[in-house]
Amino acid sequence: MTISAGSSRRRQRSTRLVVAVLLLLVAVLAVTGTAVTGSWLAVTVAGGLAVLLGGAATKITHSELMASRLEAARDRAAQAQAYRELDSKRSAEGVEFAADMQGRLAKRDATVSRLERRLSDAAQELADARRELAEVESQAALAEKENARLAERLGDAEERAAQAVVRVAELEVEVDMLTSQWEAAEAALAARSIRKGA
């Protein structure tokens, strides 16, 4: 319904109610005017006219009331339909958001798992490098003639050990960062679920 149609309907209703009130006033004036004359015939005719005018005013008021109720029911139905559409849209958005967050969490899980494997491999490399370093040091003590060759191996083992330590530290920082991102994503998903439930 457009604004002009709404204002036209209001004017029509106001006119109907004014007509009903005027009919009642005419009835009151007719009865009062004939009562002053003292003629019982005129009072009777005026009383009958007053009953007819009152009935017409009642009919006008009743039809106005029914029209108002019908329009209010239509407005409520339109509003309910709009709320249903809005709720359906919000539900679709919630499902889409949940799917997106599940995808992100799966990605984060895969990344964390990959980094944990790499960290485990690096730790194993570090342990191997340390064992090798210990072996090289004991062989150097036992075999002085192979000192030059063992010194070279010792240098290599120390370099790999240092690289492994640095790599382990880098991977630990990366795992911590991804874990915090993962927890933040889970918190955002939980907050969204709470808001939707509320």
N, C-alpha and C positions, 0 to 999 in steps of 0.2 A: 504494500500500500504506500502511495506517495504522500508527501507532506500536504499537498493541496487537497488530496482526497480526504485525509484525516481531518483537516480544518473544516472542509465542507460538511463532513459528517457531524462534527461538533456543532457547527452552526445549525444544521438540521435538527439535532437533538435539542439544542437550546430553543429553537422555534417551537418544537413540539411541546416542550415543557411550558413555555410561555402561553401557548394556545390552551393547554390544559388548565393553567392557573386562571387565564381570562374566562374560560368557560365556567369555572367555579365562581369567579367574581360576578359574572353575569347572573348566575343562579342566585347568589346571595342578594344581589341588587334587586332582582325580580321579586324574590320572596319578600324582602324588606319593603320594596315599593308598594306591593299589593297589600301588605299587612297594614300599612298606613291608611289605605283607602277604606279598610273595614269591610270590603265585599268578600263574602266567603267563596263565591264563584271565582273571583280573581285570585284569591289566595290559593285555592285548589289548583287552578290552572298553573299558577306560578310554582306551586309545589311540585306538580307533575313535570313541568319544564326543568325545575331544579334537579329532579331525580334523573331526567334524561341527560342533562348537561353534566351532572356528576358522573353518570355512567360513561359518557363519552370521555370525560377527563380521566377517569380510571382506566379506560381502554387505551388511551393515548399513553398514559404513564406506564401501563403494563407492557405495551409493545416496545416502548423505549427501554425498559428494564431488560426485556428479553434480548433486544439488539445489543445492549451493553454486555450482557453475559456471554452472548455468542462471540462477540468481538474479543472479549477477554480470554475465552477458551481458545480461539484461534491464535491469539498472541502467545498464550502458554504453550500451545502445541508447536508453534514455530520456534520458540525459545528452547523447548525440549529437543527438537530436531537439531538445532544449532549446537546444543551441548553434546548431543550424541556424536555429531560429526567432529567436534573438537576433541572429545574423549577418544574417538577412534584414531584421529591424527596423532594425539599424544601417545597412545598405546603403540602405534607404529613407530614413532620416534624412539620410544623406550626400547622396543625390540631391536631396532637398528643400532641404538647406542650400546645395548648389551652385547650384540653380535660383534660390534667393532671392538669393544673392550675385551671380549673373549679372544678375538684375533690378536690383539696387542699382547694380552697376557700369554698366549701360546707362543708368540714370537719371543717375548722376554724369557719364557721358560726354556725355549730352544737355545737362546743365546747364553743363558746362565749355565745350562747343561754343557754346552760346547766349551765355555770358559772353564768350567769345573774340570772337564776332561783335560783341557790344555794345562791347567794348573797342576793336575795330578801327574801329567806327563813331565812337566817342568820339574816338579818335586822329585820324580823318579830319576830324571836326568841329573838333578843336583845330588841325589844320593849316590847314583852311579859315579858321578864325577868325584865325589868325596872318597868313595871306596877306591877308585882308581888312583886318586892322589895319595891315599894311605899306602896302597901297594907300591906306588912309585917311590915313596919316601923310604919304605922298608927295603926295597931292592937297592936303593942308592946307598943305604947304610951297609948292606951285605956285599954289594959288588962295586967296589971303588973304581975298577977299570971301565965300567959302563957309565961312569958319572956324566959324561958329556951327553950321551943319548938319553939318559934318565932325566937330566936337567931340562932337556928340550921337551920331553913328555910332561914333566912337571909343570913347565910354563904353559903348555897347551891345556893341561887339566885345570890349572888355576884360572886361566882365561875363560874356559867353559863354565867353571864353577861361578865365577864373577858374573858372567852373562846370565847364567841360570838364576842367580840370586836377584839380579836386576829384573829379569823377566817375571820371576815369581812375585816380586813386589808390584810390578805393573799389573799383573793379572789380578792380584788381590785388590788393588784399587779399582780396577774395572768391575770385578765381581761386586764390591761394595756399592759402587755407583748404580749398577743394574738392579741390585737388590732393593735399593732405596726407591728407584723408579717403579719397580714392580709393586712395592708396598703402597706407593702413592696411587698407582693405577687401581689397586684393589680397594683402597680407601675411597677413591672417586666412584667406583662402581657400587660400593656399599652405600655411600651417601645418596646416589641416584635412586637406588632401590628403596631407601628409607623415604625419600621425598615422594616417590611414586606411590608408596604404600600409604603415606599421609594424605 
